[in-house]
Amino acid sequence: MCTHRTPCPEPASDTRDLAAVVSSHPEQGWRLLCNGVVLFDDDGALLPDGRAVADHHVWLAPQPVSA
């Protein structure tokens, strides 16, 4: 699907969300990537074969600052 000089990551790759954005719909909370992945604002994704991928990032809470 990707025709860039340096191809975008494959949809099954852990780096799939680094592919180029083809279409962005921030008002609806999603972007279509060059590799066919639909990436949602909550970091979940829908792969071209229809599989859903949950948020795979590790989000860290800020630590309280000791005085």
Residue frames as qw, qx, qy, qz and C-alpha x, y, z in Angstrom:
[[0.000, 0.886, 0.464, 0.000, 0.00, 0.00, 0.00],
 [0.284, -0.849, 0.097, 0.434, 2.84, 2.37, 0.87],
 [0.730, 0.576, 0.141, 0.340, 4.70, 3.90, -2.10],
 [0.194, -0.954, 0.216, 0.070, 7.15, 6.10, -0.19],
 [0.477, 0.657, -0.565, 0.148, 10.87, 5.95, -0.90],
 [0.061, 0.215, -0.871, 0.437, 11.37, 4.54, 2.61],
 [0.492, -0.364, -0.681, -0.403, 8.35, 2.28, 3.18],
 [0.491, -0.512, 0.251, -0.658, 6.16, 2.72, 6.22],
 [0.217, -0.227, 0.906, -0.284, 6.09, 0.00, 8.91],
 [0.328, -0.182, -0.859, -0.349, 3.92, -3.04, 8.21],
 [0.562, -0.490, -0.145, -0.651, 0.46, -3.09, 9.85],
 [0.884, -0.326, -0.336, 0.014, 1.44, -6.07, 12.06],
 [0.538, 0.287, -0.397, 0.685, 4.59, -4.32, 13.29],
 [0.414, -0.616, -0.483, 0.465, 4.80, -2.81, 16.80],
 [0.199, -0.366, 0.066, 0.906, 5.82, 0.45, 15.09],
 [0.239, 0.531, 0.731, 0.356, 2.70, 0.50, 12.86],
 [0.049, -0.904, -0.386, 0.177, 1.61, 3.88, 14.23],
 [0.321, -0.590, 0.257, 0.695, 4.73, 5.57, 12.81],
 [0.433, 0.367, 0.649, 0.506, 3.40, 5.28, 9.25],
 [0.022, 0.023, 0.162, 0.986, 2.54, 8.43, 7.30],
 [0.319, 0.478, 0.591, -0.565, -0.94, 9.90, 7.81],
 [0.172, 0.269, 0.708, 0.630, -3.10, 9.68, 4.68],
 [0.284, -0.600, -0.394, -0.636, -6.28, 11.15, 6.13],
 [0.203, -0.055, -0.650, 0.730, -6.88, 12.84, 9.48],
 [0.378, -0.596, -0.469, -0.531, -10.24, 13.33, 11.19],
 [0.208, 0.120, -0.630, 0.739, -9.45, 14.89, 14.60],
 [0.487, -0.180, 0.096, -0.849, -13.10, 15.87, 15.10],
 [0.897, -0.088, -0.254, -0.351, -13.95, 12.15, 15.02],
 [0.597, -0.629, 0.486, -0.110, -10.80, 10.99, 16.83],
 [0.873, 0.002, 0.446, 0.199, -9.05, 8.90, 14.17],
 [0.154, 0.733, -0.478, -0.458, -6.40, 8.92, 11.43],
 [0.947, 0.294, 0.129, 0.001, -5.88, 6.62, 8.44],
 [0.374, -0.670, 0.526, 0.366, -2.25, 5.68, 8.02],
 [0.408, 0.583, -0.553, -0.435, -0.43, 4.81, 4.80],
 [0.065, 0.213, -0.975, -0.013, -0.13, 1.16, 5.83],
 [0.475, -0.299, -0.676, -0.478, -3.93, 0.83, 6.07],
 [0.353, -0.320, -0.731, 0.489, -4.14, 1.09, 9.85],
 [0.243, -0.768, -0.240, -0.542, -6.86, 3.26, 11.42],
 [0.436, -0.012, -0.563, 0.702, -5.29, 4.85, 14.50],
 [0.330, -0.795, -0.450, -0.237, -7.62, 6.20, 17.19],
 [0.028, -0.782, 0.255, -0.568, -6.89, 9.07, 19.59],
 [0.745, -0.565, 0.263, -0.237, -6.92, 6.66, 22.56],
 [0.018, -0.612, 0.778, 0.141, -4.00, 4.85, 20.81],
 [0.717, 0.137, 0.677, -0.097, -6.07, 1.83, 19.92],
 [0.161, 0.436, -0.590, -0.661, -5.95, 0.74, 16.28],
 [0.834, 0.316, 0.363, -0.270, -7.87, -1.18, 13.67],
 [0.347, -0.353, 0.713, 0.496, -5.68, -3.22, 11.33],
 [0.394, 0.303, -0.475, -0.726, -6.46, -3.65, 7.60],
 [0.326, -0.044, -0.928, -0.177, -7.52, -7.27, 8.21],
 [0.543, -0.546, -0.366, -0.523, -10.18, -6.11, 10.71],
 [0.673, -0.304, -0.543, 0.399, -8.35, -7.02, 13.93],
 [0.237, -0.920, -0.018, -0.311, -8.57, -4.51, 16.76],
 [0.635, 0.129, -0.449, 0.615, -5.43, -3.61, 18.72],
 [0.435, -0.841, -0.306, 0.102, -5.78, -2.15, 22.21],
 [0.012, -0.944, 0.281, -0.173, -3.65, 0.72, 23.46],
 [0.927, 0.028, -0.221, 0.301, -0.13, -0.70, 23.68],
 [0.253, 0.643, -0.324, 0.646, 1.66, 2.24, 25.25],
 [0.562, -0.409, -0.566, 0.444, 2.73, 2.35, 28.87],
 [0.060, -0.791, -0.090, -0.602, 1.42, 5.56, 30.37],
 [0.517, -0.131, -0.558, 0.636, 3.19, 6.76, 33.49],
 [0.266, -0.894, -0.346, -0.106, 1.51, 8.94, 36.09],
 [0.201, 0.725, -0.326, 0.572, 3.46, 11.95, 37.32],
 [0.646, -0.258, -0.581, 0.422, 5.21, 11.33, 40.62],
 [0.295, -0.937, -0.178, -0.057, 4.56, 13.75, 43.50],
 [0.424, 0.591, -0.348, 0.591, 7.44, 16.09, 44.22],
 [0.656, -0.520, -0.422, 0.346, 8.80, 15.81, 47.78],
 [0.024, -0.954, 0.028, -0.298, 9.46, 19.06, 49.57]]
